[in-house]
């Protein structure tokens, strides 16, 4: 099984996966420091620094692509998700997708959009409801296998896609 963690950060998810599955692990992140830490944490994984559009793994495709709390930060949401779709092995690949329900934040406006947080680190995030996320995923070529809910209202957006 080939597994790619897009936005792998310091490699904690890849490390966890490596305990349960004998798989070829790959990761990518924008931060050179995160990549350095991930390589220390999961030395058997092939971890690279770069943007999706840079194609750090060339034209390689993966049987499982994981995106955990990353897509809400994509500036060009549809374009970036379309690039993720291209990384998912056609006909055999699964895409595990998690984003927070940012629209449920107490300080959030109920209007959908890409906006700067009013608190914390003031990062930009997509604040979309479930139907809008699903429409966006479908527009990018994904088929929803299962729509799941996380344990809390702010962590409830989870999908299995192909």
C-alpha positions in Angstrom: 0.0 0.0 0.0 1.4 3.4 -0.9 0.2 6.2 1.4 0.8 10.0 1.0 0.1 12.4 3.8 -0.3 15.9 2.2 0.6 18.5 4.7 2.3 15.9 6.9 3.8 18.4 9.3 6.2 16.8 11.7 5.2 13.3 10.6 3.0 12.3 13.6 0.3 10.7 11.4 2.8 8.8 9.3 4.5 7.5 12.5 1.1 6.3 13.8 0.2 4.6 10.5 3.6 2.9 10.4 2.8 1.1 13.6 -0.2 -0.7 12.0 0.4 -1.1 8.3 3.4 -2.3 6.4 3.2 0.3 3.7 5.4 2.6 1.6 5.0 6.0 3.3 5.3 9.4 1.7 4.7 12.8 3.0 4.9 16.4 1.9 4.8 19.8 3.6 5.5 23.4 2.8 7.7 23.9 5.8 11.4 22.8 5.5 11.5 22.5 9.3 8.4 20.3 9.5 10.0 18.1 6.7 13.2 17.9 8.7 11.3 16.8 11.8 9.2 14.3 9.9 12.3 12.7 8.4 13.7 12.2 12.0 10.4 10.8 13.2 9.7 8.5 10.3 13.1 7.8 8.7 11.7 5.0 6.4 9.3 7.5 4.8 10.0 9.5 1.6 9.2 13.0 2.8 9.6 16.1 0.5 9.1 19.8 0.8 7.0 21.7 -1.7 3.6 22.9 -3.0 1.1 20.6 -4.7 1.6 22.5 -8.0 5.4 21.8 -7.7 4.6 18.0 -7.9 7.2 16.9 -5.4 6.5 13.3 -6.4 6.3 13.9 -10.1 3.5 11.9 -11.7 3.4 9.3 -9.0 -0.1 8.2 -7.7 -1.0 6.7 -4.4 -3.4 4.1 -3.1 -4.3 6.2 0.0 -4.0 10.0 0.1 -4.6 11.7 3.5 -5.4 15.3 4.0 -5.9 16.2 7.7 -6.8 19.8 8.5 -4.9 21.2 5.6 -7.5 22.0 2.8 -9.2 24.8 4.8 -5.9 26.8 4.3 -5.7 26.3 0.5 -5.9 29.8 -1.1 -7.1 28.2 -4.4 -9.3 25.6 -3.0 -10.7 24.0 -6.1 -7.4 24.0 -8.0 -5.5 22.5 -5.0 -8.1 19.7 -4.5 -8.0 18.9 -8.2 -4.2 18.4 -7.8 -4.9 16.1 -4.9 -7.3 14.1 -7.0 -4.5 13.6 -9.5 -2.4 12.1 -6.8 -5.0 9.5 -5.9 -4.6 6.3 -7.9 -7.3 6.1 -10.5 -9.8 3.3 -9.9 -8.0 1.9 -6.8 -7.1 5.0 -4.7 -8.9 6.3 -1.6 -8.8 9.8 -0.4 -9.3 10.4 3.4 -10.3 14.1 3.9 -10.8 15.9 7.1 -11.4 19.6 7.6 -12.7 21.4 10.7 -16.1 22.9 10.7 -14.8 26.4 10.8 -18.2 27.9 10.3 -19.1 26.6 13.8 -16.5 28.7 15.5 -18.2 31.1 18.0 -16.5 34.1 16.3 -17.2 33.0 12.8 -19.8 34.6 10.5 -22.4 32.2 9.2 -21.6 33.4 5.6 -19.3 31.0 3.7 -15.9 32.3 2.5 -12.1 32.4 2.8 -11.3 34.8 5.7 -8.8 35.7 8.4 -9.5 34.4 11.9 -10.3 37.2 14.3 -8.4 35.4 17.1 -5.3 33.2 17.7 -2.8 33.3 14.9 -5.1 35.1 12.5 -4.5 32.6 9.7 -6.8 32.4 6.7 -9.3 29.5 6.5 -12.3 28.4 4.4 -15.5 28.6 6.4 -17.9 26.3 4.5 -20.8 24.2 5.5 -21.0 20.4 4.7 -23.1 20.8 1.5 -20.6 23.3 0.1 -17.6 21.2 0.9 -19.3 18.2 -0.8 -20.2 20.2 -3.9 -16.6 21.5 -4.1 -15.2 17.9 -3.7 -17.5 16.7 -6.5 -16.5 19.6 -8.8 -12.9 18.5 -8.3 -13.8 15.0 -9.6 -14.1 13.1 -6.3 -16.9 10.6 -5.6 -18.1 10.5 -2.0 -17.9 7.0 -0.7 -18.9 7.9 2.8 -19.6 11.1 4.7 -18.6 10.8 8.3 -18.9 13.0 11.4 -16.1 13.7 13.9 -16.6 13.7 17.7 -17.4 17.4 18.1 -19.2 20.1 16.0 -15.9 21.8 15.1 -14.3 18.5 14.1 -17.3 16.9 12.3 -16.3 17.2 8.6 -14.8 13.9 7.4 -15.1 12.1 4.1 -13.9 9.0 2.3 -13.6 9.7 -1.4 -12.4 8.1 -4.6 
